[in-house]
Amino acid sequence: MSPRRLLDGLRWYVSEFTGEAEYDRYCERHRQAHPQAPVPTRREYEVLRTRHQELRPGSRCC
């Protein structure tokens, strides 16, 4: 395995693990659904995500 491919795999794994990839996917969906609207910053996205989780707790125990 080449060092470049190993580094790309590691970068992907860290991005998925930290949640950065989730924000990137959200931005892409937002751009497609609302092309004229500004994309929320990472901080704004986290606030929206937290509010959504609090309003719809689903299967959380607490």
Phi, psi and omega per residue, in radians:
M1 nan 2.336 -3.115
S2 -1.296 2.660 3.104
P3 -1.048 -0.606 3.134
R4 -1.120 -0.780 -3.137
R5 -1.164 -0.665 3.102
L6 -1.120 -0.764 3.113
L7 -1.116 -0.728 3.097
D8 -1.076 -0.721 3.109
G9 -1.133 -0.718 3.117
L10 -1.143 -0.740 3.121
R11 -1.078 -0.749 3.113
W12 -1.073 -0.807 -3.105
Y13 -1.063 -0.817 -3.137
V14 -1.107 -0.706 3.129
S15 -1.085 -0.754 3.104
E16 -1.174 -0.741 -3.084
F17 -1.154 -0.699 -3.088
T18 -1.444 -0.237 -3.129
G19 1.629 -0.018 3.137
E20 -1.079 -0.655 -3.138
A21 -1.142 -0.602 3.117
E22 -1.098 -0.748 3.096
Y23 -1.119 -0.726 3.113
D24 -1.070 -0.750 3.114
R25 -1.133 -0.696 3.098
Y26 -1.060 -0.804 3.140
C27 -1.034 -0.737 3.137
E28 -1.119 -0.784 3.105
R29 -1.108 -0.695 -3.135
H30 -1.109 -0.767 3.130
R31 -1.088 -0.657 3.139
Q32 -1.263 -0.710 -3.086
A33 -1.384 -0.570 -3.071
H34 -2.348 1.250 -3.032
P35 -1.074 -0.457 -3.116
Q36 -1.550 -0.314 -3.078
A37 -1.465 2.528 3.091
P38 -1.210 2.566 3.125
V39 -1.385 2.289 3.125
P40 -1.063 2.581 3.059
T41 -1.214 2.957 3.118
R42 -1.036 -0.712 3.135
R43 -1.123 -0.784 3.121
E44 -1.099 -0.687 3.109
Y45 -1.081 -0.773 -3.137
E46 -1.101 -0.663 3.096
V47 -1.126 -0.807 3.125
L48 -1.070 -0.745 -3.122
R49 -1.138 -0.717 3.123
T50 -1.142 -0.772 3.100
R51 -1.053 -0.755 3.134
H52 -1.069 -0.755 3.134
Q53 -1.146 -0.645 -3.136
E54 -1.236 -0.605 -3.139
L55 -1.346 -0.485 -3.126
R56 -2.246 1.389 -3.037
P57 -1.162 -0.392 3.103
G58 1.070 -2.175 -3.049
S59 -1.726 0.258 3.098
R60 -1.148 2.588 -3.140
C61 -1.476 -0.414 -3.047
C62 -2.161 nan nan
